Amino acid sequence: MAVTAFRPDGELYRTWRQANATPFWTLAPTTEHFHGLLESTAFLRWLGNTMFIALASTAISLVCGLFAGYALSRLRFRGSEFLGTAIFITYLVPQTLLFIPLADIVRDMHLGNTPWSLILTYPTFLIPFCTWLLMGYFKTIPKELEECARIDGATRFGAMFRIIFPVAVPGILSAGIFAFTLSWNEFIYALVFLSSVEEKTVPVGVVSELIRGDIFFWGQLMAGALLGSVPVALVYSFFVEYYVAGMTGSVKG
C-alpha cells in the first residue's frame, strides 16, 4: 500500500521488467497521488467526518457498556446471565440484516445523510461488544475491594466510580480502542445512510469516488488507504502506553 501510494503512474502500470523495478520499492517516489487525492476529492472532509462519528459512537458505547457490564457482572438479579448472553448474541447478528429496519428508523427520525444517522446506529453493535468485554474484565476484579469500600461508608456508586472503574482502566481502554476501530472501518451503514459526497466517511468516500466503473485509480486509492490508517495507528500507539500504565497502577494498588 505504501509503495503503491508513492509509485508514479509511469512505473505503476508497467510490468516489473519494463519498469526495471521490484514490488518492494520504487525507483522514483512521488507525492503526486497524495496531491491528486487532496485536490480532486473531499478527503479531508471525509477524515473529519469519520473522526467525529468514531469518537461520538465510541463515547456513547463505552458509557453504556460500562454501566451495563458492571450491572451484569456485579449485581445479582433474575435473568442476569441470560441477559448477558442475549446482549452478546445481538453483536453476532449480521449488519446486512439490520440495515433495512434501521434505515426505516433513520428515515422516520429525518436523520438521513447526516453524521447522526451513524452515531445512533453504530452503538447497535458497539454497545453489545463493549458490554461483553467489560463484563469479563469486571469479573476478574476482586469483590473484596468493593466490599471494603462499602464497609467504610461508600455508596454503590461511590465504590463503582472510585474503586472499580479506576482499577478497570485497562479493560476500558481495550473496549474503547476496539470500538473506535470498528466504527472507523465500518462500511455498510455508512454506504446506506450517507449519500452526499461531503458527508461520506473515509472507507466509503475513497471507494466510491476513486473507483469509477472498471477504472481504479490505484495510486490515489492507496494514498487514501494509507492516510486513513494513520489515525487508527496513532490511537493504538497513544493508548498502549496508558494501557500498560493502567495495568501497572492496578497491580500496585
LOTORZA-152194 format. One record per residue (C-alpha): residue number from 0; residue in one letter; x, y, z. Coordinates in steps of 0.5 Angstrom, whole numbers. Each point is the difference from the previous one (the first is absolute). Layout:
REM residues N
(r NUM "A" (X Y Z))
...
***
This chain:
REM residues 253
(r 0 "M" (0 0 0))
(r 1 "A" (5 5 2))
(r 2 "V" (5 -2 -6))
(r 3 "T" (-6 1 -5))
(r 4 "A" (-2 7 3))
(r 5 "F" (7 2 -1))
(r 6 "R" (1 -3 -7))
(r 7 "P" (-1 4 -6))
(r 8 "D" (-5 -2 -6))
(r 9 "G" (5 -1 -5))
(r 10 "E" (3 -5 5))
(r 11 "L" (-6 -3 3))
(r 12 "Y" (-4 -2 -7))
(r 13 "R" (6 -4 -3))
(r 14 "T" (3 -7 1))
(r 15 "W" (6 0 5))
(r 16 "R" (4 -2 -6))
(r 17 "Q" (-2 6 -3))
(r 18 "A" (1 5 6))
(r 19 "N" (6 -3 2))
(r 20 "A" (-2 0 7))
(r 21 "T" (-3 -5 5))
(r 22 "P" (-6 0 4))
(r 23 "F" (3 2 7))
(r 24 "W" (2 7 -2))
(r 25 "T" (0 5 -6))
(r 26 "L" (6 3 -3))
(r 27 "A" (-3 7 -1))
(r 28 "P" (-5 1 6))
(r 29 "T" (-5 6 -1))
(r 30 "T" (-6 3 4))
(r 31 "E" (-4 1 -6))
(r 32 "H" (-5 -5 2))
(r 33 "F" (-1 4 7))
(r 34 "H" (-1 7 -3))
(r 35 "G" (-5 -3 -5))
(r 36 "L" (-4 -3 6))
(r 37 "L" (0 6 4))
(r 38 "E" (-1 5 -6))
(r 39 "S" (-5 -5 -4))
(r 40 "T" (-4 -3 6))
(r 41 "A" (-3 3 6))
(r 42 "F" (5 -5 4))
(r 43 "L" (1 5 6))
(r 44 "R" (-8 1 1))
(r 45 "W" (0 -8 0))
(r 46 "L" (5 0 5))
(r 47 "G" (-3 5 5))
(r 48 "N" (-7 -4 -1))
(r 49 "T" (3 -6 1))
(r 50 "M" (4 2 7))
(r 51 "F" (-7 4 2))
(r 52 "I" (-4 -6 -1))
(r 53 "A" (5 -5 3))
(r 54 "L" (1 4 6))
(r 55 "A" (-7 1 2))
(r 56 "S" (-2 -7 -1))
(r 57 "T" (6 -3 4))
(r 58 "A" (-2 5 6))
(r 59 "I" (-7 -2 0))
(r 60 "S" (1 -7 -1))
(r 61 "L" (5 0 5))
(r 62 "V" (-4 4 5))
(r 63 "C" (-6 -5 -1))
(r 64 "G" (5 -6 0))
(r 65 "L" (3 2 7))
(r 66 "F" (-7 0 4))
(r 67 "A" (-3 -6 -4))
(r 68 "G" (7 -4 1))
(r 69 "Y" (0 2 7))
(r 70 "A" (-7 -2 2))
(r 71 "L" (0 -6 -4))
(r 72 "S" (7 -3 4))
(r 73 "R" (-1 3 7))
(r 74 "L" (-8 0 1))
(r 75 "R" (-4 -6 1))
(r 76 "F" (-7 0 -3))
(r 77 "R" (-4 -5 -3))
(r 78 "G" (2 -1 -7))
(r 79 "S" (6 4 0))
(r 80 "E" (4 -6 -3))
(r 81 "F" (-5 -1 -6))
(r 82 "L" (0 8 -1))
(r 83 "G" (8 0 0))
(r 84 "T" (0 -6 -6))
(r 85 "A" (-6 4 -3))
(r 86 "I" (4 6 -1))
(r 87 "F" (6 -3 -3))
(r 88 "I" (-5 -4 -5))
(r 89 "T" (-2 6 -2))
(r 90 "Y" (7 2 -2))
(r 91 "L" (0 -6 -5))
(r 92 "V" (-6 2 -4))
(r 93 "P" (3 2 -7))
(r 94 "Q" (-1 7 -2))
(r 95 "T" (-2 -2 -6))
(r 96 "L" (-7 -2 3))
(r 97 "L" (0 6 5))
(r 98 "F" (1 6 -5))
(r 99 "I" (-7 -1 -3))
(r 100 "P" (-4 1 6))
(r 101 "L" (5 5 3))
(r 102 "A" (-1 4 -7))
(r 103 "D" (-7 1 2))
(r 104 "I" (1 3 6))
(r 105 "V" (5 5 -2))
(r 106 "R" (-5 2 -6))
(r 107 "D" (-5 1 6))
(r 108 "M" (4 4 4))
(r 109 "H" (2 4 -6))
(r 110 "L" (8 -1 1))
(r 111 "G" (2 -3 -7))
(r 112 "N" (6 3 -3))
(r 113 "T" (3 2 7))
(r 114 "P" (5 -2 5))
(r 115 "W" (-5 -1 5))
(r 116 "S" (-3 -6 -4))
(r 117 "L" (6 -4 1))
(r 118 "I" (2 3 7))
(r 119 "L" (-7 -3 2))
(r 120 "T" (0 -7 -4))
(r 121 "Y" (8 -1 2))
(r 122 "P" (-2 -2 7))
(r 123 "T" (-5 -5 -2))
(r 124 "F" (7 -5 -1))
(r 125 "L" (5 4 4))
(r 126 "I" (-4 0 7))
(r 127 "P" (-1 -8 0))
(r 128 "F" (7 0 -2))
(r 129 "C" (3 4 6))
(r 130 "T" (-5 -2 5))
(r 131 "W" (2 -8 -1))
(r 132 "L" (7 2 0))
(r 133 "L" (0 5 6))
(r 134 "M" (-5 -6 4))
(r 135 "G" (6 -5 -1))
(r 136 "Y" (5 6 3))
(r 137 "F" (-4 2 6))
(r 138 "K" (-1 -8 2))
(r 139 "T" (8 0 1))
(r 140 "I" (0 6 5))
(r 141 "P" (-1 -3 7))
(r 142 "K" (-6 2 3))
(r 143 "E" (3 1 7))
(r 144 "L" (3 7 -3))
(r 145 "E" (-7 2 -1))
(r 146 "E" (-3 -3 7))
(r 147 "C" (6 3 4))
(r 148 "A" (-3 7 -3))
(r 149 "R" (-7 -1 1))
(r 150 "I" (2 -2 8))
(r 151 "D" (4 6 0))
(r 152 "G" (-7 4 -2))
(r 153 "A" (1 1 -7))
(r 154 "T" (-7 -1 -4))
(r 155 "R" (0 -5 -6))
(r 156 "F" (1 6 -5))
(r 157 "G" (6 3 4))
(r 158 "A" (3 -7 0))
(r 159 "M" (-1 -1 -7))
(r 160 "F" (3 7 -2))
(r 161 "R" (6 0 5))
(r 162 "I" (2 -7 0))
(r 163 "I" (-3 -5 -5))
(r 164 "F" (1 5 -6))
(r 165 "P" (7 2 1))
(r 166 "V" (2 -7 1))
(r 167 "A" (-3 -2 -6))
(r 168 "V" (3 6 -5))
(r 169 "P" (4 -6 -4))
(r 170 "G" (-7 -3 -2))
(r 171 "I" (-3 7 -1))
(r 172 "L" (6 2 -5))
(r 173 "S" (-1 -7 -3))
(r 174 "A" (-7 1 -1))
(r 175 "G" (1 7 -3))
(r 176 "I" (5 -2 -5))
(r 177 "F" (-3 -6 -3))
(r 178 "A" (-7 4 0))
(r 179 "F" (4 6 -3))
(r 180 "T" (3 -5 -5))
(r 181 "L" (-7 -3 -2))
(r 182 "S" (-3 7 -1))
(r 183 "W" (6 3 -4))
(r 184 "N" (0 -6 -5))
(r 185 "E" (-8 -1 -1))
(r 186 "F" (-2 0 -7))
(r 187 "I" (-7 -3 -1))
(r 188 "Y" (-4 5 5))
(r 189 "A" (4 6 -3))
(r 190 "L" (-1 -2 -7))
(r 191 "V" (-8 -1 1))
(r 192 "F" (-1 6 5))
(r 193 "L" (4 6 -4))
(r 194 "S" (-1 2 -7))
(r 195 "S" (3 7 -1))
(r 196 "V" (8 0 -1))
(r 197 "E" (1 5 5))
(r 198 "E" (-3 -5 6))
(r 199 "K" (4 -6 -2))
(r 200 "T" (5 -4 4))
(r 201 "V" (7 -2 -2))
(r 202 "P" (-2 -7 -2))
(r 203 "V" (-6 2 -4))
(r 204 "G" (3 6 -3))
(r 205 "V" (6 -3 -2))
(r 206 "V" (-3 -6 -3))
(r 207 "S" (-6 4 -4))
(r 208 "E" (4 6 -2))
(r 209 "L" (6 -4 -3))
(r 210 "I" (-3 -6 -3))
(r 211 "R" (-4 2 -6))
(r 212 "G" (-3 -6 -4))
(r 213 "D" (6 -4 -1))
(r 214 "I" (5 5 1))
(r 215 "F" (4 0 6))
(r 216 "F" (5 6 2))
(r 217 "W" (5 -4 4))
(r 218 "G" (4 5 2))
(r 219 "Q" (-5 4 3))
(r 220 "L" (-3 -6 3))
(r 221 "M" (6 -2 3))
(r 222 "A" (1 7 3))
(r 223 "G" (-7 1 3))
(r 224 "A" (1 -7 3))
(r 225 "L" (7 2 3))
(r 226 "L" (-2 7 2))
(r 227 "G" (-7 -3 3))
(r 228 "S" (4 -6 4))
(r 229 "V" (4 6 4))
(r 230 "P" (-5 2 5))
(r 231 "V" (-1 -7 2))
(r 232 "A" (7 -2 1))
(r 233 "L" (1 7 4))
(r 234 "V" (-6 -2 4))
(r 235 "Y" (4 -7 1))
(r 236 "S" (6 3 2))
(r 237 "F" (-2 5 4))
(r 238 "F" (-5 -4 5))
(r 239 "V" (5 -6 0))
(r 240 "E" (4 4 5))
(r 241 "Y" (-6 1 4))
(r 242 "Y" (-2 -7 0))
(r 243 "V" (7 -2 3))
(r 244 "A" (0 5 5))
(r 245 "G" (-7 -1 2))
(r 246 "M" (2 -8 1))
(r 247 "T" (6 2 4))
(r 248 "G" (-4 5 4))
(r 249 "S" (-6 -5 2))
(r 250 "V" (5 -5 2))
(r 251 "K" (4 5 4))
(r 252 "G" (-7 2 3))
***
